[in-house]
Amino acid sequence: MSRVALITGASRGLGLALARSLAERGWALVLDARGSQALEQAHSELASRTQIIALTGDVSDAAHAKALVDAAKELGGLNLLVNNASILGPSPQPNLKDYPLEVLERVYRVNVLAPLRLIQLALPVLKPGSRILNITSDAGVEGYAGWGGYGSSKAALEQLSNVLATEHPELKVYWVDPGDMNTQMHQEAFPGEDISDRPPPESSVSGLLTLIEGNLPSGRYKARQVGQAEVQP
């Protein structure tokens, strides 16, 4: 039976790059994204390689989250949950003194509460030794001006992951900084700037695969340094 992965935010960027690599390795996939057209394109591309269930929706919606986990059950349970979907917030990023709180609530619902909801729903169908990968950011540990909303949401996700790893030693829980990437979200963070010098998201996939297929302990990692087997402080 194929190993099964659920990947959120899988229609482009890092999520799609990881889905492609897992499909090549024979994983069955449950994929999520907000945009139906891009997700349909991803489904069409990958369906010839492996079994795919693609569901369009908002990860912060409870019914959609349940549908994703139910789809994983249909495929036989989960070996891997990747919480990759997130939102940046306003573009350009405002300083905290000007940050609209109603927008910050939305950022936290998508970047923190939605991953936790999916984890809560998925725990009963995660097989022993399964992996949970929560995609974070250096903005979650560094104090970048203008990144207080997104960065603080990623800091919350990191600590949530840290506690989860302690509470569930039977699983491998990783919170992973993929590094700067040439993605749509990164472009939104720097409107009008040329970000073509940033590495493509594929450059971070190798490290993720090492975590998924290896036996490194739960912890915080930088995707491009995982080959050095160093847990980041």
C-alpha positions in Angstrom: 0.0 0.0 0.0 1.3 3.5 -0.9 2.3 5.9 1.8 -0.1 8.8 2.1 0.6 12.5 2.5 -1.7 15.4 3.1 -0.1 18.7 1.9 -1.8 22.1 2.3 -1.0 25.0 0.0 0.0 22.5 -2.7 -1.0 24.3 -6.0 2.3 26.2 -6.3 5.6 27.1 -4.6 7.0 24.8 -2.0 3.9 22.7 -1.6 3.7 21.8 -5.3 7.4 21.1 -5.5 7.2 18.7 -2.6 4.1 17.1 -4.1 5.9 16.5 -7.3 8.8 14.8 -5.5 6.6 12.6 -3.4 4.5 11.6 -6.4 7.7 10.5 -8.1 8.4 8.3 -5.1 4.9 6.7 -5.3 3.2 8.5 -2.4 -0.6 8.9 -2.6 -1.5 12.5 -2.0 -4.3 14.6 -0.6 -3.7 18.2 -1.8 -5.3 21.5 -0.8 -5.3 25.0 -2.1 -7.5 28.1 -2.2 -7.3 28.6 -6.0 -9.3 26.0 -7.9 -7.7 26.6 -11.3 -4.1 26.2 -10.0 -5.1 23.1 -8.0 -6.8 21.5 -11.0 -3.6 22.0 -13.0 -1.5 20.4 -10.2 -4.0 17.5 -10.1 -3.8 17.0 -13.9 0.0 17.0 -13.8 0.4 14.5 -10.9 -2.6 12.2 -11.5 -0.7 10.2 -14.1 2.0 9.4 -11.5 0.1 8.5 -8.4 -3.3 8.5 -6.7 -4.4 12.1 -6.0 -7.3 13.7 -4.2 -7.4 17.5 -4.6 -9.8 19.6 -2.6 -10.2 23.3 -3.1 -10.9 25.3 0.1 -9.7 27.4 2.9 -7.7 25.6 5.5 -9.1 27.7 8.3 -12.6 26.4 7.4 -13.5 23.5 9.8 -15.6 21.6 7.2 -12.8 21.8 4.7 -10.2 20.6 7.2 -12.5 17.6 8.0 -12.9 16.8 4.3 -9.1 16.7 3.9 -8.7 14.2 6.7 -11.6 12.2 5.5 -9.9 12.0 2.1 -6.8 10.7 3.8 -8.9 8.0 5.5 -10.2 6.9 2.1 -6.6 6.4 1.0 -5.8 4.2 4.1 -4.6 6.7 6.7 -1.8 9.2 6.9 2.0 8.8 7.0 2.7 12.5 6.6 0.9 15.8 7.3 2.5 18.9 5.8 1.1 22.2 7.1 2.4 24.5 4.3 -0.5 26.8 3.6 -0.2 30.3 5.1 -1.0 33.9 4.3 1.3 36.9 4.5 -1.2 39.5 5.5 -1.1 43.0 4.1 1.3 43.8 1.3 3.4 45.8 1.8 3.8 44.6 5.4 2.9 47.3 8.0 4.7 48.0 11.2 2.9 46.7 14.3 1.7 50.1 15.3 -0.4 50.3 12.2 -1.3 46.7 11.9 -5.1 46.2 11.5 -6.1 43.7 14.3 -8.9 42.2 12.3 -6.4 41.3 9.6 -4.0 39.9 12.2 -6.8 37.6 13.5 -7.1 36.3 10.0 -3.4 35.6 9.7 -3.4 33.7 13.0 -6.5 31.7 12.0 -4.7 30.5 8.8 -1.1 30.3 10.0 -1.6 28.9 13.6 -5.1 27.7 14.3 -5.7 25.9 11.0 -2.5 23.8 11.3 -3.5 22.9 14.9 -7.1 21.9 13.8 -5.7 19.7 11.0 -3.3 18.1 13.5 -6.1 17.4 15.9 -8.2 15.9 13.2 -5.4 13.9 11.7 -3.9 12.4 14.9 -6.3 9.4 15.0 -5.4 8.5 11.4 -1.6 9.1 11.7 0.2 5.8 11.8 3.0 5.3 14.4 6.2 6.8 13.3 4.4 9.3 11.0 5.7 12.7 10.3 4.2 16.2 10.8 6.0 19.0 9.0 5.0 22.5 9.9 6.5 25.0 7.5 7.7 28.1 9.4 10.1 31.0 8.7 13.2 32.8 9.9 10.7 35.6 10.6 9.4 33.5 13.4 12.7 33.8 15.3 14.2 37.1 14.0 12.8 40.6 14.7 12.4 42.0 11.2 10.7 45.4 11.1 7.4 45.1 9.2 7.1 41.4 9.8 5.4 41.4 13.2 2.2 39.9 12.0 3.4 37.1 9.8 6.5 36.5 12.0 4.6 36.3 15.3 2.2 33.8 13.7 5.1 31.6 12.7 6.6 32.0 16.1 3.4 30.7 17.6 3.4 27.7 15.1 7.0 26.9 16.1 6.1 26.7 19.8 3.0 24.8 19.1 5.2 22.3 17.2 7.7 22.2 20.0 5.0 21.2 22.5 3.4 18.8 20.2 6.7 16.9 19.8 6.9 16.5 23.5 3.3 15.4 23.8 3.6 12.8 21.0 7.0 11.0 21.1 5.5 8.3 18.9 5.6 10.8 16.0 8.3 12.8 14.3 7.3 16.5 14.5 9.4 18.9 12.5 9.1 22.7 12.2 11.1 23.7 9.2 12.4 27.0 7.9 12.6 26.6 4.1 14.7 29.8 3.6 14.1 32.6 1.1 12.4 31.4 -2.1 11.3 32.8 -5.4 7.5 32.3 -4.7 4.4 34.4 -5.1 4.2 35.0 -1.3 7.8 36.2 -1.2 7.0 38.5 -4.1 4.0 39.9 -2.2 6.3 40.6 0.7 8.5 42.7 -1.5 6.1 44.4 -3.9 7.7 45.9 -7.0 11.1 44.4 -6.2 13.0 41.9 -8.4 13.3 38.6 -6.4 14.6 36.5 -9.2 17.9 36.1 -7.3 16.1 34.0 -4.7 16.4 30.2 -5.0 13.4 28.3 -6.4 11.3 26.3 -3.9 12.7 23.1 -5.3 16.0 24.0 -3.6 14.4 23.3 -0.2 12.7 20.0 -1.1 15.8 17.8 -0.6 15.9 18.8 3.0 12.3 18.1 3.5 12.7 14.7 1.9 15.5 13.9 4.3 13.2 14.6 7.2 10.3 12.7 5.7 12.3 9.6 4.8 15.1 9.7 7.4 15.2 9.2 11.1 16.2 12.6 12.5 14.7 13.5 15.9 11.8 15.9 16.2 12.9 19.5 16.2 13.5 22.8 14.3 15.4 22.5 11.1 16.5 24.8 8.3 15.6 22.9 5.1 18.9 23.8 3.3 21.0 22.6 6.2 19.2 19.4 7.0 21.9 17.4 5.2 24.3 18.5 8.0 21.8 16.8 10.5 21.9 19.8 12.7 18.9 20.8 14.8 18.6 24.5 14.8 18.3 26.3 18.2 
